[in-house]
């Protein structure tokens, strides 16, 4: 096989790979556009529930009591690759934290699972989502795992935190989900909120609603950052491929010129021999 043919086959392969990467880039852009709408709405809902919780806990701070509760940390990674150091950064951040020995870990995402497979603290691995519409399915899997762990745990799981990439701050964030935080500043309300339920019952329902809404926001934010990382990774890879393709095209042209020159020389030698 001639060198020029080898170069042409290599060019065809690079063009095919470049086309695939451009498709992946466009899919990441599509997910980002969808998530922008989801996140804006979800953050408003979360803020509204947090304000309600702050108002309630300001007047009923004694209701929350989690002194002997089991601690749980949810780590949200990616289901797919091509997102740079996304999962490696999460693992590095996790290793830098001083967690209590009894803390249980739940890893979300197959790519993260492959990096935490030997971690003895992992209580469960959960398959994650590939598109924004699959986030509710991931949440159902997580809730099912939480229920099973709660039944098997020797103590009540009352302290739940999440480790994820926050899109708004563009940083890895360790965020407490439960218990609900007590107000840090004095509120201006002079009277407690009017409740139609017993305070304990109200807190239970509010906590369930808050956890469900906040996990939606966290998953959407994490998935947004994942797709932004993937977009950056794809841009860099496409630029690298385009440079390699340009070099190969120049090489193919030089090889073709050499072949033409050789053909001309052969024709001229043949003419001299015949004459």
N, C-alpha and C positions, 0 to 999 in steps of 0.2 A: 504494500500500500504506500502510495506517494505521501510525502510530508504534507503537501497541500490538501490532500484528501483527509488526512488525520486532523489538520487544523479546521477544515470545514465541518467535520463531525463534532469536533469540540465546540465550535461556534454554535452549531445547532443545539447542542446540549445546554450551553449557557443561555441561549435565547429561551429555551423551554423553562429552565429554572427561573430566569428573570420574570417570565410571564406568570409563573406560579406565585412568586413573591409579590408581584404587583397585585395579584388577586387577593392574597392574604392582607396586604396593606389596605386595599379597598374595603375588605370585610371589617378590619379593625376600625377604619373611619366610620363605617356604618354603625358599629356597636357604640362608638363614642357619641354619635349624634343621638342615638336612642337613649343612652344613659344620661345625657345632659337633661333630657326632659324628666326622666324618672327621678334623678337625684334632687332636682330642684323641689319637686313636690314632696319627696320623702323627707327632706331636711325640714321643711315647714311643718310637717306632721310631727316629727320628732321633737322639734322645738316647742310645739304646742303642748305635747304630753309632758315634757320636762318642766314647763312652767306650772302645769297643773300639779305635778308631783312635788315641786318646790313649795307651792302654796299649802298643800296638804301636810307635808312633813314638817313644815315650820310649826304647825299647831299640834301635830301628833308625832314627835320625834321618837317617843319611847316604844312605838309599835315594832320597829325593826330591831331584831336581836339575832345576830348571826355569829356569836362568839365561838362556837364549836363546830361551825359548818365546814364542809369539804370545799376546797378551792378547785376551780376548773379553768383552764386556759384554752381558748379556741384559736388556732393559727390558720389564717386563710391564705392559701397559696394559689397556684394556677393549675388548671386542668391540662392546658396545652403548653407547648414550648414556644420558642422564638420570641421570648420577651426579656432577653438580656440576663442580667443578674437578679431578676425579680425574686426568685425563690432562694437563691444563695444569700441575699441580703437579709431575708426573713430569718433564715437559720442562724446567721451570724449575730443578729440582734437577739434572738432567743438565747443563744449560748452566752451572751454578755449579761443576761439578767440573773439575779439571785432569787430563784424561786424556792418556795418551801418544799421540803422533801416529799410531802404528801400530795402536792399539786398534780392533778390529772391533766393530760394534754389530749386535745382532739385536733388532728391535722386534716385540712380540707384541700383537696386537689391532688391528682396523681403525681404531678411533677414534684410537689412538695413531699409527698409520701416517699418517693424514691430517695430523698435526702434525709429523711427522719426514720427510715425503716428500722434502724438499730437502736433508736432511742427507747429505753425501757419504760419511760413515763407515758408513752403514747397509749391511751385507752382505746382509741378507735381512729380509723382512717375513713374519710368520707369522700365519695366521688363528687366533684364539683361541676360547674356549668361551663358550657362553651359559648353560649349566647345569652343575652339579657333575659330572654323569655324563660330560661331554665332556672333562674334564681329561686323562684318559689319551690321548685322541685328539690333543689339543694337544701333549702330551709326545712322542708318536710323530712328529709333524711337526717338533718341535724337534730330536729326535735325528737325524732324516733330514737336516736342514739342517746340524747339527754335523758329521755324517759327510762331507757334501759339502764343507764348508769345510775340514775337516781334510785331505782329499785335495788340495784346490786350494792350500792355504797353503804358503808357502815354508818356514815353520818350524812345529814342532809346537805345537798349541794346548794349552798346559798351565796357563795362568792364566785361569780363568773366574770371573766375578763376575756378580751379578744385582742389578738395581735394581727395587725393588717396594714396594708399600704393605704394611707389616707390621701385621697386625690386632692382635697382642698389644700392641705399643707404640703403635699408632695413629699411626705416623709412617712417612715414606719411609725405606727402609733400603737401604744399599749393602752387600751381603754377599758375601764371598768363598766360592765353592764349591770351587774347586781352585786350588792344591794343598791338601791337608789341613793344617790348622794343627798346628804342633808344640806339645807341652804347655808351658804357661806356668809351671806349678808342679811341684815334684818329687813324683812318685808314691810311694806307700808300698810298691809291689811290689818285692821283693828279687831276683826272678828273671824273665827274659823269658818271654813267653807261649809255651806249647807249640804249635808249628805243625805241621800235616800237609802243608803246601806250602812251597816255597821262599819266603823273605821277599819277593822281588820279585814273584813270582806272586801271593802272598797280597795284597800291596798293590794290585796291578792289579785283582783281583776285588773287594776291599774298596772301592776307589775307584769302580768302576762301580756297585756296590750303593748306596754312599753318595750318589752324584750322582743316581741315579734316585729314591731315597727323599726326599732333600732337595728336589729339584725338585717333587715331589708336595706337600710341605709348603708350599713357597714359593707355588705356584700356588693351593693351597687358601686360604692366608692372604691372598693378594692378592685373590682372588675374594670372600672374606668381607668385606674392607674395601670393595671395589667395591659390594657389595650393601648394606652399611651406609650408604655414601654415597648410593646410589640411594634407600634408604628415607627418609633425611633430606630428600633433594631432592623426593621424591614428597609427603612430609608438608607441606613448605613450599608446594608447588604446589597441593595440594588445599585447604589453608587459604586461599590466595589466591583460588582459584576459588570457594570457598564464600562468601567475602566479596563477590566480584563478583556471584555469583548472588543473594545476599540483597539487594544494592542494586538489581539489575535487577527482582526481584520487587516491591520497594517501588515502583519506577518504574512497573511494569506495573499495579499496583493504583491508583496515582495517575491514570494515563492512563484506566483503566477508570472511575474515579470521575468524571473530566472528561467522558467519553463519556455516562455516565448522566445527569449534570447537563445536558448539552446536549440529550439526548433528552427530558428532562423539560421543559426550556424550550421546545423545539419543540412538544411536546404541548400545553403551556399556551397558547402563541401560537396554535396551530391552534384550540383551544377558544374563545379570545376572538374569533377571526375568524368562526367559525361562529355564535357567539351574537350 
